[in-house]
Amino acid sequence: MKKKAIKIGVIVAVVVIALIVCVSSSFYTVDDKQQAVITTFGKVTDITGAGIHFKLPFIQKAHIVDVNVLRKLEIGYRSSDNDATVISVVENECKMITGDLNIVNVDFFVEYKVSDPVKYLFSAKNPEEILKNLVQSQIRNVVGSSGVDSVLTDGKVTIQQDIRDLTAKELEAYDIGLMLTDVKIQDAEMPTDEVNEAYKAVLSALQGKEATINLAQAYKESKLPEMEAEVKSITLNAEYDKQKRINEAKMQIAMFEAMYEQYKLNPDATMIRMYHEALQEFLPGTKVYIDTSGDGSMQKLLPVESFEKEGGQQ
């Protein structure tokens, strides 16, 4: 009896354990940054999102993939998992030749994520290695067609953009379920300290140039309102002077036309009056004696004072 009871107990225990294993393997959990690819007898049959899901034990398998997580790829260097400040150089990745035949050391930081979990799992054996080779190929292609000044100073943004665009195009052709999100130059320098210091001096000079340009632009902008106000004042004064001259000219024209109308009515009298007015204008303060004997002789114009003196002597 004891042996039979023991045998039954063992069978029950095995069944219980099997049930526990079946139940535990029938459920899986996916968080909000993941997707699960379900395979049935090795064939993809479903893709599930966040939550707790059921699958057939031993028949179906859930492959959990981080899809909404940015992954990193270091080219030219490796940072320590324990301490990000500890960096080791990988010379065969960072050392390259520029388009003007200079040697530079350039480190790149690459970000990517999974765009298609099925293709990521089953279209290639090692998709990360394929991505790394593609990025390195385009890095050497772009740097190899760029000048050393662009690589070390002001061309980094363009180089990063070109590498990102070319690699993304290649990734579409390979279709391995990965999407490139960013490519950044971490560091770029010459391979020797002497040349590196020289280029740092060049960079400092370029920054000084930019600062001077910004200072001059700021000075220009500060003086511009003052100059515009002065120009406006000069323009207004010129417009006022112009209008004043126009008005004076119109007034003179009106006077001349009025005088001409009087002249047409009595030409002789008008001429005499104009003659006398001209004398008063050009000989101010002088008294004039006019001989109007009427004998047709020329009029005599003499200062009155001279006649008074002559009268006193007589």
C-alpha positions in Angstrom: 0.0 0.0 0.0 2.8 2.4 0.9 4.5 1.9 -2.5 1.3 2.4 -4.4 0.5 5.6 -2.4 4.0 6.9 -3.1 3.6 6.1 -6.8 0.3 7.9 -6.9 1.8 10.9 -5.1 4.7 11.1 -7.5 2.3 11.0 -10.5 0.2 13.7 -8.9 3.2 15.9 -8.3 4.4 15.5 -11.8 1.0 16.4 -13.2 0.8 19.4 -10.9 4.3 20.5 -11.9 3.4 20.0 -15.6 0.2 22.0 -15.1 2.2 24.8 -13.4 4.7 24.8 -16.2 2.0 24.9 -18.8 0.1 27.7 -17.1 3.3 29.8 -16.5 4.3 29.3 -20.1 0.9 30.1 -21.5 1.0 33.8 -20.4 3.5 36.6 -21.3 3.7 40.3 -20.5 4.6 43.1 -22.9 5.3 46.6 -21.6 4.5 49.9 -23.5 7.9 50.1 -25.1 7.8 46.6 -26.5 6.1 44.4 -29.0 5.8 40.6 -29.1 6.1 38.5 -32.2 4.2 35.2 -31.9 5.4 32.2 -33.8 3.5 28.9 -34.1 5.7 26.0 -35.1 8.3 28.6 -36.1 6.0 30.6 -38.3 5.0 34.2 -37.5 1.3 34.2 -36.7 0.7 37.4 -34.6 2.2 40.6 -33.2 0.9 41.9 -29.9 1.3 45.1 -28.0 1.4 46.1 -24.3 -0.4 43.9 -21.8 -0.8 40.3 -20.6 -1.4 37.8 -23.3 -2.1 34.1 -23.7 -0.2 31.7 -26.0 -0.3 27.9 -26.5 2.4 26.3 -24.4 5.2 24.4 -26.3 3.5 25.2 -29.6 3.7 29.0 -29.7 6.6 31.2 -28.7 6.7 35.0 -27.9 9.7 36.9 -29.0 9.8 40.2 -27.0 11.4 43.1 -28.9 12.1 46.7 -27.7 10.6 48.9 -30.4 10.1 52.3 -28.8 13.6 52.5 -27.3 16.5 54.4 -28.8 19.6 52.2 -29.2 23.2 53.4 -29.5 26.1 52.5 -31.7 29.6 53.8 -31.0 32.0 54.1 -33.9 35.7 55.0 -33.2 35.4 54.6 -29.5 33.9 52.5 -26.7 32.5 53.9 -23.4 32.5 51.8 -20.3 29.2 50.4 -19.1 30.0 51.2 -15.5 31.6 54.7 -16.1 30.6 56.8 -19.1 33.7 59.0 -18.7 36.0 56.0 -19.3 36.5 55.8 -23.1 38.7 53.6 -25.1 39.8 54.5 -28.7 39.2 52.1 -31.6 41.8 53.3 -34.1 40.7 51.1 -37.0 37.3 52.7 -36.8 38.2 56.4 -36.1 41.2 56.9 -38.3 40.4 57.9 -41.9 41.6 60.1 -44.8 39.9 63.3 -45.9 39.3 64.5 -49.5 42.4 66.6 -49.4 44.6 63.6 -48.3 44.8 64.5 -44.6 44.5 61.9 -41.8 42.0 62.6 -39.1 40.5 60.8 -36.1 36.7 61.1 -36.0 34.4 59.4 -33.5 30.7 59.0 -34.2 27.6 58.4 -32.0 24.7 56.7 -33.8 21.1 56.3 -32.6 18.6 53.9 -34.1 15.5 51.9 -33.2 13.5 48.9 -34.4 10.9 49.9 -37.0 9.7 46.4 -37.8 10.1 43.6 -35.2 9.4 40.8 -37.6 12.0 41.8 -40.1 14.4 42.7 -37.2 14.1 39.1 -35.9 14.0 37.0 -39.1 15.3 39.0 -42.1 18.9 39.0 -41.0 21.1 37.1 -38.7 22.7 40.2 -37.1 21.0 43.4 -38.1 23.0 45.6 -35.7 26.2 44.5 -37.4 24.8 45.2 -40.8 23.8 48.7 -39.6 27.2 49.3 -38.2 28.9 48.3 -41.5 26.6 50.5 -43.5 27.2 53.6 -41.2 31.0 53.0 -41.3 30.9 52.8 -45.1 29.0 56.0 -45.5 31.2 57.7 -42.9 34.3 57.0 -44.9 32.6 57.9 -48.1 31.5 61.4 -46.8 34.7 62.2 -44.9 36.7 61.0 -47.8 35.1 63.6 -50.1 35.3 66.4 -47.5 38.2 68.8 -46.7 40.0 68.6 -43.4 38.7 72.0 -42.4 35.1 70.9 -42.9 35.7 67.8 -40.8 37.4 69.7 -37.9 35.5 73.0 -37.9 32.5 74.3 -39.7 31.4 71.4 -41.9 30.3 68.9 -39.2 26.6 69.6 -39.5 26.6 69.0 -43.2 28.7 65.8 -42.9 26.4 64.4 -40.2 23.3 65.1 -42.4 24.9 63.5 -45.5 25.9 60.4 -43.5 22.4 60.1 -42.0 20.6 60.5 -45.4 22.9 58.0 -47.3 22.7 55.4 -44.5 18.9 55.7 -44.3 18.7 55.1 -48.0 20.8 52.0 -47.7 18.8 50.7 -44.8 15.6 50.9 -46.9 17.2 48.8 -49.5 18.4 46.1 -47.0 15.0 46.2 -45.2 16.2 44.7 -41.9 13.6 46.3 -39.6 15.9 49.1 -38.3 15.5 52.8 -38.6 18.4 55.3 -38.2 17.4 58.3 -36.1 20.6 60.3 -35.6 24.3 60.5 -36.4 26.6 62.8 -34.5 30.3 63.5 -34.6 31.5 63.0 -31.0 35.1 64.2 -31.6 37.3 65.1 -34.5 41.0 65.9 -34.3 44.3 65.5 -36.0 46.4 62.4 -35.2 49.3 64.3 -33.7 49.3 66.8 -30.8 51.2 69.5 -32.7 48.8 69.6 -35.7 45.8 69.3 -33.3 47.0 72.4 -31.4 47.4 74.3 -34.6 43.8 73.4 -35.7 42.5 74.4 -32.2 44.1 77.8 -32.8 42.4 78.0 -36.2 39.1 77.1 -34.6 39.7 79.8 -31.9 40.4 82.4 -34.6 37.2 81.4 -36.5 35.2 81.8 -33.2 36.9 85.2 -32.7 35.9 86.2 -36.2 32.3 85.2 -35.6 32.2 87.1 -32.3 33.6 90.3 -34.1 31.0 90.0 -36.8 28.2 89.6 -34.2 29.6 92.7 -32.3 29.7 94.7 -35.5 26.2 93.6 -36.4 25.0 94.6 -32.9 26.6 98.0 -33.3 25.0 98.5 -36.7 21.6 97.6 -35.4 22.0 100.0 -32.4 23.0 102.9 -34.8 20.5 102.1 -37.5 17.5 103.8 -35.8 19.6 106.9 -35.2 20.7 107.0 -38.8 17.2 106.4 -40.1 15.9 109.2 -37.9 18.6 111.5 -39.3 17.8 110.5 -42.9 14.1 111.1 -42.2 14.8 114.6 -40.7 17.0 115.5 -43.7 14.3 114.3 -46.1 11.6 116.2 -44.3 13.7 119.4 -44.3 14.5 119.0 -48.0 10.8 118.4 -48.7 9.9 121.5 -46.7 12.5 123.6 -48.6 11.3 122.2 -51.9 7.7 123.2 -51.1 8.8 126.6 -49.9 10.6 127.3 -53.1 7.7 126.1 -55.1 5.4 128.4 -53.2 7.7 131.3 -53.6 8.0 130.6 -57.4 4.2 130.4 -57.6 3.9 133.8 -55.7 6.4 135.4 -58.1 4.5 134.1 -61.1 1.2 135.4 -59.7 2.9 138.8 -59.0 4.3 138.9 -62.5 1.0 138.0 -64.1 -0.8 140.7 -62.0 1.9 143.2 -63.1 1.6 142.1 -66.7 -2.2 142.7 -66.5 -1.6 146.3 -65.2 1.1 146.8 -67.9 -1.4 145.9 -70.6 -3.8 148.5 -69.3 -1.3 151.3 -69.1 2.2 150.3 -70.4 3.9 153.8 -69.8 2.7 154.3 -66.3 3.5 150.8 -65.3 7.1 151.1 -66.7 7.6 154.4 -64.8 6.3 152.8 -61.6 8.5 149.8 -62.0 11.4 152.0 -62.6 10.9 154.0 -59.5 10.4 150.9 -57.4 13.7 149.6 -58.7 15.4 152.8 -57.7 14.0 152.5 -54.2 15.1 148.9 -54.0 18.7 149.5 -55.2 19.2 153.0 -53.7 17.7 152.7 -50.3 17.5 155.9 -48.2 18.2 158.2 -51.2 15.9 161.0 -52.0 15.4 161.5 -55.7 14.5 164.7 -57.6 12.7 164.1 -60.9 12.5 166.7 -63.6 9.1 166.6 -65.2 9.4 169.7 -67.4 7.8 167.8 -70.2 10.1 169.0 -72.9 10.9 165.4 -73.9 14.4 165.5 -72.5 15.8 162.7 -70.4 14.7 162.8 -66.8 17.4 163.9 -64.3 17.7 161.9 -61.1 19.7 163.7 -58.4 19.9 163.5 -54.6 17.7 166.1 -53.0 20.5 167.0 -50.5 22.7 168.3 -53.4 20.0 170.8 -54.4 19.6 172.0 -50.9 23.3 172.7 -50.6 23.3 174.5 -53.9 20.3 176.6 -52.7 22.1 177.6 -49.5 25.1 178.8 -51.4 23.0 181.0 -53.6 
